[in-house]
Amino acid sequence: MKRRDFIALLGTAFSSTLGAHAQQQTMSVIGYLSGASGPGPDEDGLGQGLAEGGYVLGRNLNIEYRWAEGQFDRLPALAADLTSRGVVLITTATLPAAMAAKAATPTTPVVFVIGEDPVEAGLVASLNRPGGNATGVSDFVNQLVAKRLDLLQQAVPGTALIGLLVNPSNPNAEPDAKEARAGVKALGQKLLVVKATSDRELEAAFETLAQERADALTVNIDPFLFRAHDQIISLAARYGLPAIYPVRAFVDAGGLMSYSPNRLVSWHQAGLYAARILHGEKPADLPVQRANRVELVINLKTWKALGLNISALILARADEVIE
């Protein structure tokens, strides 16, 4: 090899090394902390929002994922692990995850997607001026409990006893049950709260609903209950219970109906916020966003399988009907 060619080759190799090193230096690493068991389609919105803000996974951004698998007592340790790894921001799903991330660090920005009021929970000082290191999106799902009961009554007239399925280890169980009790009282109905933290307890919960002659069912939002959606849908069909769910994924899998925010949109908003913070904005200055799309989705095939007479009013109100 000629000396001139050898020097050129060395220069190329050196430039490549510098380029790779520069790429490593500019690669941001953020954390993702969730009370759930693994990724769902809704979290695709996070990547979309980040990309719109200039951060593409694998190019200039990596994400460290941590899943509590429904065991909320694991969240503080998982949050501490993320902060010890020096992530520059933590995104969180579920209120317990957001609380754990905020408690783990007073400085690392936290961008949450939750269903509760973040002011009442103590995550932020106010919706317009969050203060501190946390901001994000709230679906205010707990405020939809009463509305789901109203829709259930319209869909299944004459219901007297409504079942509410909750995970008692989730902090949202008691406040959401309180909302449901107020909702059924206003509708002239009664509420039966059944609890489950395992597959076996799910079987027992549905046996209780059958023994007490519940007319219909609503399911609370929770990572374990979401993971067990196939079993819940199967049990509802076995016992002939019309049910309304807090996430449309239940309906996609064969559940009767859902009334819920569009989580893809919520995560898209969270991704945009995360990108803005990575660009230098402060969480304290970014107002908490509210979900701007709440959708009623109906599975017509399941409706017919339950032998229900679907009203034209409910069909007209539906944002989507799955044939």
ABEGO torsion letter per residue (X at the ends): XBAAAAAAAAAAAAAAAAAAAAAAAABBBBBBBBABAEBBAAAAAAAAAAAAAGBBBGAABBBBBBBAGGBAAAAAAAAAAAAAAGBABBBBBEAAAAAAAAAABAABBBBBBBABBAAAAGABABAABAEEABBEBBAGAAAAAAAAAAAAAAABBGBABBBBBBBAABAAAAAAAAAAAAAAAAAGBBBBBBBBABAAAAAAAAAAAAAAGBABBBBBBBAAAAAAAAAAAAAAAAAGBBBBBABAAAAAAGBABBBBBBAAAAAAAAAAAAAAAAAGBBAAABBBBBBABBBBBBBAAAAAAAGBBBBAAAAAABABBBX
